[in-house]
């Protein structure tokens, strides 16, 4: 299934987080696997609120320095 617009992908990611808990990075990877798409392709379907949540998640896990900007 190819996503026609980012809202569909974003809502699938949000639904995954609500149903399964966990973080947004995990949710994005799971939705990508479910729909058989590469994460690099899915990156263009991310909405700004999800990008901000990923950034916060990365900073909290010390994967990103505070104030760093994701290259999306």
Kinemage of the C-alpha trace (Angstrom):
@kinemage 1
@onewidth
@group {chain A} dominant
@subgroup {mainchain}
@vectorlist {calphas} color= white
{ca unk a 1} P 0.000 0.000 0.000
{ca unk a 2} L 1.428 3.346 -0.980
{ca unk a 3} L 0.323 6.270 1.109
{ca unk a 4} L -1.288 9.027 -0.921
{ca unk a 5} L -0.909 11.662 1.740
{ca unk a 6} L 0.987 12.160 4.953
{ca unk a 7} L -2.153 12.273 7.099
{ca unk a 8} L -2.828 8.584 6.430
{ca unk a 9} L 0.678 7.568 7.431
{ca unk a 10} L 0.641 9.912 10.412
{ca unk a 11} L -2.681 8.550 11.638
{ca unk a 12} L -1.386 4.967 11.319
{ca unk a 13} L 1.656 5.939 13.408
{ca unk a 14} L -0.510 7.694 16.017
{ca unk a 15} L -2.866 4.675 16.161
{ca unk a 16} L 0.081 2.340 16.675
{ca unk a 17} L 1.386 4.436 19.577
{ca unk a 18} L -2.070 4.534 21.191
{ca unk a 19} L -2.660 0.782 20.818
{ca unk a 20} L 0.805 -0.537 21.573
{ca unk a 21} L 2.506 2.180 23.565
{ca unk a 22} L 6.191 2.668 23.013
{ca unk a 23} L 7.768 5.490 21.110
{ca unk a 24} L 7.283 7.115 17.769
{ca unk a 25} L 10.501 5.746 16.295
{ca unk a 26} L 9.316 2.221 17.030
{ca unk a 27} L 5.852 3.011 15.671
{ca unk a 28} L 7.208 4.383 12.397
{ca unk a 29} L 9.369 1.316 11.865
{ca unk a 30} L 6.438 -1.000 12.629
{ca unk a 31} L 4.090 0.834 10.237
{ca unk a 32} L 6.795 0.751 7.550
{ca unk a 33} L 7.203 -2.990 8.039
{ca unk a 34} L 3.455 -3.588 7.999
{ca unk a 35} L 3.042 -1.718 4.710
{ca unk a 36} L 6.342 -2.937 3.257
{ca unk a 37} L 7.879 0.491 2.677
{ca unk a 38} L 11.378 1.720 3.457
{ca unk a 39} L 11.797 4.194 6.340
{ca unk a 40} L 13.617 6.561 3.962
{ca unk a 41} L 10.499 6.667 1.767
{ca unk a 42} L 8.216 7.058 4.785
{ca unk a 43} L 10.193 10.084 5.991
{ca unk a 44} L 8.443 12.294 3.447
{ca unk a 45} L 5.074 11.315 4.937
{ca unk a 46} L 5.925 12.494 8.462
{ca unk a 47} L 4.013 15.467 9.782
{ca unk a 48} L 5.670 18.249 11.757
{ca unk a 49} L 4.140 17.147 15.099
{ca unk a 50} L 5.517 13.621 14.629
{ca unk a 51} L 8.945 14.981 13.657
{ca unk a 52} L 8.961 17.053 16.854
{ca unk a 53} L 7.979 13.996 18.924
{ca unk a 54} L 10.785 11.968 17.328
{ca unk a 55} L 13.242 14.756 18.080
{ca unk a 56} L 12.147 14.920 21.723
{ca unk a 57} L 12.310 11.136 21.967
{ca unk a 58} L 15.843 11.143 20.516
{ca unk a 59} L 16.997 13.880 22.899
{ca unk a 60} L 15.523 12.090 25.914
{ca unk a 61} L 17.321 8.879 24.934
{ca unk a 62} L 20.577 10.825 24.341
{ca unk a 63} L 20.531 9.822 20.678
{ca unk a 64} L 20.493 13.479 19.630
{ca unk a 65} L 22.152 16.448 21.259
{ca unk a 66} L 19.735 18.967 22.766
{ca unk a 67} L 18.675 21.534 20.208
{ca unk a 68} L 19.824 19.442 17.247
{ca unk a 69} L 17.685 19.592 14.160
{ca unk a 70} L 16.592 16.425 12.356
{ca unk a 71} L 17.462 16.349 8.663
{ca unk a 72} L 13.878 15.719 7.527
